[in-house]
Amino acid sequence: MTTLAFFQNMGGGSIVLIVLVVLLLFGAKRIPELARGLGRGIREFKDATKDIQNDLEEGLKDDKKK
């Protein structure tokens, strides 16, 4: 939870500075690839979360039937 507290204290100037540093480090051509990879990772995480939730719900339904 300490990371969330860190992001709450960031202002607009800090975010702009971070974006500029990322742009300088990776370059404009590399950023779309990184964003795509991040998007795929988030999508896989959401799918895995949904699968686990569905498995838990099915298990609870089976327990209620017994």
N, C-alpha and C positions, 0 to 999 in steps of 0.2 A: 504493500500500500504506500510505501514511501515514494515510489516512482510516480504515483498519481499525484501526490502532494507536490512533487517537483514540477509537474506540468501545469498545475493550477497557478503557480507563481510566475509563469512565463508571460511576458508581455508581447505585444506585436513586434517591437524592435528585436527582441531575442529570437523570435521565430524567423524574421527576415534574415538575421545574421546567420542562423543555422542553415537556411535554404541557400544562401550565398556560399557558405563554406562547402556544402554538399555539391553545389554546382562546380565550384573550383576543383574539388577533389576528384570527382568522377567525370566531369565534362558533360556537355549537352547531349551527346550521342548515347552515353551510357545510362542516363537517368530513365528513359522509357523502358529499357530492359530491366532495370532494377524495380521499377514500379510494376511491371508485368509479373515479375517473379514474386513480389510482395503480394500482389493480388491473387495469384495462384495459391500461395501459401495460406492466405486468409480464407480463400474458398475451400481449400482442403480441410482446414481447421473447423470451419462451420459445418461441412458435410460430416466430418467425424463426430462432432458434437451432436448433430441431429441423429446420427446412427446410434450413438450411445443412449441418447434420450429415448429413442424409439424402442431399443432393446429393454431398457428399464421399465418403460410403460407396459410392454408386452409381458414382461416378467411379473409385474404387479397384477395385470389382468389374469394371468394364469394362476397366481396365488389366490385370487379372490374366487376363482371357479372351483378350487379344491375344497 
